[in-house]
Structures are given as C-alpha cells and as structure tokens.
Amino acid sequence: MHQDEPVGFWSYTRRDDEIERGKIKRLVDLISDEFEIMTGRELHIFFDKEDISWGEEWRSRIDSAIIGTTFMIAIVTPRFLRSQECRREVITFSSHASSRGLDDLLLPILYSGPPDLLDGDHEDEVAALIKRRNYVNWTHLRLEDEGSPEYRRAVHELAQRLAEILDRSSEMEPTAQEALIVDDQVGIVDQLADMEKALPLLAECLTGFGQVTGEIGSHMQWATGEIGESDKGNGGFAGRLRVSDQLADRLQVPVKKLAELGDQYASTLAIVDPGVLTFIRMAKDPNLPDEDRAAVEDFFRIVVGTVAASRENVPILTGFASSAEDTAKYSRSMRPLMRTLVNSVQRVVDGQAVMDEWERLIKEGGDPTVSLS
C-alpha cells in the first residue's frame, strides 16, 4: 500500500460485533466499497486489532506526516466507553490529529446506547471528546436492514463525508515547523520554558489526588466502623442507610475537590499535549540547530520523569475507584458522589494514555540522552 493512500482504523469492541452477528464488520466493507465506487480510490480499513499489521501501520501512520490521509472511525456504544483499550485508541489518535489541526480525521459513530449517552455536560472525557467531533448518530439506522434504502443512503453519506474530510485534510496539513510559528516569533527555547512550567501542574494535580483520596478513604473507614457497630446493635438496613447518608454528607466537599482536580488535570494536559508532540516531531529534523536540540533533549528528560511519576499513581487510583464503586451500592445518596469520583479518576487513567504515547515516541526517536529504564 502506498503511503499516500487513505487508510483507516476501526475502533470497536469485539463483543459488540458478536452481539450484532458481524454487522459492525460488514459495515466496514460497505463503507470501503461505497468510497471506492464514489472516488475510484481503494480505501483500506484496519479492523482486526490482533493482526500484527494493525500495530505496524498504526505506528507508521500516527508517527509521521501521513496522518493527513489517515482516519479513525469509532463505533461508540456503552461498552466502548467502558473499554480502556478503545478509550486509549481514541485518545491517542485524537491527540496526534489535534496537534496538527486535523480534528475531523476522528469520525465517531454513535452506534447504540441510551439517548443521553453523549448528551449534557459530561464528566467522561472520552464521551465529551466524541461529542465535540461532530459524531454521526446511528442508533436508529442500525436497526434497519442492511439492504434497505435508509441504510444504504446512510452508508453513502458516511463515505461521502469521509472523502470530503480526507481531501480537505491532505490539503491543509501543517508541518511540524509551521505548527511552532507564532505571531510574535517566540523562540523555541522560550516555548520550551513555558512547557516546563506547565508540566509540574500535572504532578501537583496528582499530589492533590493522593491527598483527597486519603481524606475520602478515612471517611469510608469511619463508615465501615459505624456500620459494624450498627450491625452489632441489630440496627439492620435502617442503621446501614443512616450511616451511608452521613457518609454522603461527609464526602460532599472532598469529592467536589477531586472533581476540580480532575478538571484541572485534563485542561492542563490538553494544553501541554500538542506542544510535546510537536517538539517530538521537531527533534527528528536533522537541520535543528544544536542549541535548540539540546534544549529539546533537556525538556524530554522532564517529560519522561513526569510520565514515570504519573504511572506509579494509576494503579493506586484505579484500585481506589473500584472500591468506591462497591461503596456506591450502599445507598442512593452515595451513587452520584461515587460516579463523580470514578469519573475523576478515569481522567487520570485517560491522561496516562496520552503521556505513555509521549514516552513511546521519545524512546522510538532514539534519543540517547534520555533514560527510559
């Protein structure tokens, strides 16, 4: 396959396709065929993520400027949003595309789910990202027969939209160097200094997460003791409900703090990510002046340290979120609080996917000055 040929990646959950009796896989073929008959160009879409060629082509495409001819179609369902693998794929692709000003190359299809799955102000970062990408609503169309006029028309519209997006993206893609040009011609070293100031904010957010989750854990421990005492006194379900309601009152403030930290973490990452990716691409330029290259390499050391520190926190936070979900079963008053807590922790997990990508790219760039052990 030629590097300038349009290539797509299909992000979905295997179980959804099994439930649909292979209908999701057949949709890949229908879109590819419709694209070819409309444009005269073949459209290759990678569907089987277990195939080694998926990973090889994925790395080749998102690591280079040919992302302008590369797209991702995400088949969004409730199970999709719960899949860490699917979330990582969407976040990684969107991060690379956005850093080049090519947001349209992520094309989400809302395939199934409740009407409010993507509506409202979402605490779920991936759901919010998908909503911003002008997704296609397929929840009613998927119930149509694949040979029906409605279904065929919808496939045609998807293929047409895809052709328009690819044509537009291939024409407007900026180079890594162009992405760094600003109105006042700020130097590379100055821009790196600004980035270095932003990175510690991520570490501060993670420190805050640790402090607040510790506070929440203490309140939960208190509740466990109180429930034990209530059970000894034959307090029954009424006693447990009373303690749960008291716990909900105690958790209002710390859970609100956790949500604020999650917002700050996500917004800081959104600011830093395009710059990090741009500097990683820029480091591959053999004409980069020695002074600038040295500054970039120093910056990479800070990035790698930040990634490692964050990674250590993820298992702790996910374990805490899992126990919080169990706590949510106690009473109705606990459920919204625990939902907010879990979503806040998910932002850190999603953010780690972004930072892991930084580390991978720096490592594969072969920078000998950065230790990644």
N, C-alpha and C positions, 0 to 999 in steps of 0.2 A: 504494500500500500504506500502510495506517495504521501510525503509529509504534508502537502497542501490539500489533500483530500479531506472532506469533512468527516469527522469521527465523533461518535457519541458514546457516553457511558450511561447505562441504565441502572439507576439506584432503586432497589425494591427489596422486599423481604420474600424469601423463598416460600415461606408458609402462606403468604397472601396469594401467590401464584398457584400453590397447590389447592387452596380453597376455591379459587376461581377456575380450577380444572385447566390450567395452562393459558387462560385468556390473556393474562398480562404479557406472557411471552409472545403470543400471537399478535398482540398489539405492536410489538417491536417490528415484526415483519411487515405488518400493514403500513406503518409509517414509513419504513425504509422503501417499500415498493412504491408508495404514493409519491415520495420525494423524488425517486428516480424517474418516474413517468412524467413528473412535472418539470424537472430540471435537466434530465438527461445525464445526471451525475449519480454515481453509486454512493450510497450512504452506509457506512459501516458502523454498527452499534454493538458495543461490547456488553453482553448480557450475563454471561456466566462468570461470576467473580472468583470461582475456584479454578478457572483456566489461567495458567501462568501468563498467557498473553495479555490478560486484563491488566495485571500489575505492571508488566513491562511497558505497555502502551500508555497506561495511566501516568507513570513516572516521566516517560518521554514527553508527553503532551503538556502536563501542567508545569514541568520544569523549564519549558522553553517558550519562545515567542509564538509557536504554532498554536497556542491556546485560542487564537483568533478563529481557527477553523475547528475548534473542539467545543462540544457542548455536553451538558448533563441533563437527562430527564429523570426526575424523581417522582416515583409513584407513591404519593403520600396517603397513608392510612393511619389509624391509631397505633397499629403495631409498628409501622415505620418510625413514628415519633418515639417509640419506646426502645428501638434498636440502636444501641451505641455505635454499631458499625455503620448503619445508614446515616446517623447523625454526623459521624466523623467524615463520611464521604461528602456530604452536602457542605459542611463547614469548610473542609479543605478546598474543595473546588471553588466555592463561593469566594473564599479568601484570595485565591490566586486570580480569579476573574476580576474581582473588585479592585485589586491592586493595579490592574491595567485598564480600569474603566469599562469593563465588559460584563456588567451585571446580567445582561439579558441572556448570556450563554447558559445560565441555570434556568431550566424550564420545568417548574413543578406542575404535576397533575394531581389535583385533589381527587383521589380515586374512590375513597369511601370514608365513612365516619359520620358522627353527629353533625347537625347544621352549624354548631358553634365551635367546631374543631379548630378553625383558624380565625374565628371572629373575636372581636373585643381586643382589649389591651392584654397581650399575653405575657405571662412570666416566663414561658417557654421560649428560649432564644431561637431555636430552630423553627418553631411554628411562626414566630414573628418574622424571621428571615424569609421564610417561604411566602408569607403573606405579602411582603414587600416586593417580591419578584413577579408580581402580576400572574399568579397561578391560573391554570385552567381548571374549571370545575367539571369533573367527570362523574360525580356521584349518581346522577340520573342516567347518563349515557351508558354507563357500564351495565345497566340492566337491559339495554336494547340488544336485539340480535345483531351479531357482527356483520350480517349481510343486509341489515336494514338501511334505508336511505339516511336516517338520522345518524347512525353510527358511521357510515361511510363518509358522510359530509363532515362529521367531526374529525375523522382521521385526515381528510383533505385539508381542513383548516389548520390542524396541527402541523402537517407537513409544509403548508404554505408559510405559516408563521416561522417555522424553523429555517426555511430557505431565506426568508427576509432577514432574520436575525444573523445568520451566518454571512450573508452578503454584506450587511452593514458592519458587522464586527471585523471582517477581514479588511475593510477599507479604513477603519478608524483606529486600529490598534496602535497605541503609542509604544515607543521603545523604552527600555529601562532608563536611558539617559534623559529622554524627554520628560519622563514622569518626575524627575528630580528638579526640573526647571521651575522656579517660582518667579513672581513678578519682580521682586527686589534682588534677584540673583544671589540669594543666600548661599554661602559656600557649603561644601559637603561636610567639612569639619563642624561648622555651626549647626547643621541639621542633625548630625550625629549627637552633638551635645544635647540638643533638645530631646532626642530619643532616649538618651541615657537618663535624663531627668524623669521621663515618663515610666521607664521600666520599674524603678523602685516602688511606684504606686501599686503595681501588681503584687509585689511582695508585702506591702503594707496591708492590702486587702486580705491576703491570705492569713497574715498575722491576726487581723481583726476577726476573720472567720474562726480561727482557733480559739480566741478569747470568748467570742459569743457562744460558740458551740459548747465550750466548757461551762459557761453560765447556764445554758439550756440543759446540759447534762445533769447539773446539780439539782435543778428544779425537778427533773424527771426522777432522780434518785429519791428526792423528798417524797414525790408522789408514790413511788413504789413502797416506801416505808409506811406511808399513811394508809395505803390500800391494805397492806399486811395487817396493820393494827385494826382496821375496819373489819377485815375478814375474821380476825380473832374474836371480835366482839359481835359476830354474826350480823354485821351491817348489811350483808347481801349486796345485790346490784345497786340498791339505792345509795349505799355507802360508797361504792366504787364511782358511781356517777357524780356524787358530791365532790370527791377528790379530783376527778377529771375536770370538772367545771372550775375548781380552784386552780388547778394546774394551767388551764387555758388562760385564766386571768393573769397568772404569773408570767406566762410566756408571751404575752402581747408585745411588750417592749423589746425583749431580746430578738424575737422573730422579726419584728419590724427593722431592727438594726441589721439583721442578717440579709434581709431583702435589699436594704440600702447598699450594703457592701457588695451584694451580687450585681446590682445596677452599676455601681462604680467600677467593679472589676470588668464587666462586659464593655462598658463605654471606653475605658482606658485601653483595653485590648483592641477594640475597633479602631482606635486612633493609632496605636503602635504598629499593628499588623501590616498595613500597606507599606509603611516605611521599612520595616525589617525585610520584607520580601523584595522590595526594590533594591536595597543595599546588597542583598544576597545575589541578585541577578547582576548588579553592577560589579561585584567582586570578580565576576568571570571575564570582565573586559580586560584584555591584555594591555590596553593603552591607558589604563588608570594610573595616574601619577603615583609615585612611591609614597609621598606624604599622605595622600588620600587612602591608599591601600593600607598603610599602617594604622590609620585611624579606624578604618572599617574592621580590621582584624582585632583591634582592641575592643571595639564595640561587640564583635562576635563573642569574645570571652565573657562579657557581661550577659549577653543573651543566653549562652549555654548555662551559665550559673543560675540564671533566673528559671530556666526550664527545669533544671535538676531540682531546685528547691521546691518548685511547684509540684513536681511529680511525686515527691515524698508525701505531700498533703492529700493527694487524691484518694488513696485507699482509706485513709482515716475518715475523710469526709463522706465517702460513699457508704462506709460501714455505719457511720452515724445516721445518714439519711435513711438507710434500710431499717434501723431500729426505730426511727421516727415514724416511718410508715406503719410499723406494728403498733406504735402508741396511738396512732390516729383511729384505731379500731375501738378505742375505749368509749368515745362519746362523739356525738355530732359536733359539739363545740370545738373539739380538737382537730377535726378534719381540715378546715380551711387553713389553720395555722401550720399543720404539718405539710400541707400541699405547698404552701409558700416556702417552707424550709427546704423541702425536697427540690423544688424548682431553683432555689438559690444555689444549692449545692451542685445541681446539674449545670449551672453556668460555669462553675469551676471545671467540671469534667469536660464540657464542651470547649472551654478555653484551653485545656491541656492538649486537645487535638490540634489546635492552632499552633501552640508552642512546640509540640512534638514535630510538626512539619518544619518549623524553623530549624530545629536541631538536625533533622534528616538532611535538609538542603545544605546546611553548613558542612555537615560531615561528608556528604557526597561531593561537595565542592572541592574537597581535598585540601582544606586549609590546614597546613602543617603546624600552625601556631596554636590551634585550638585542641585541647584535650577533651575527648568525649567518652572517656572511660567511666 
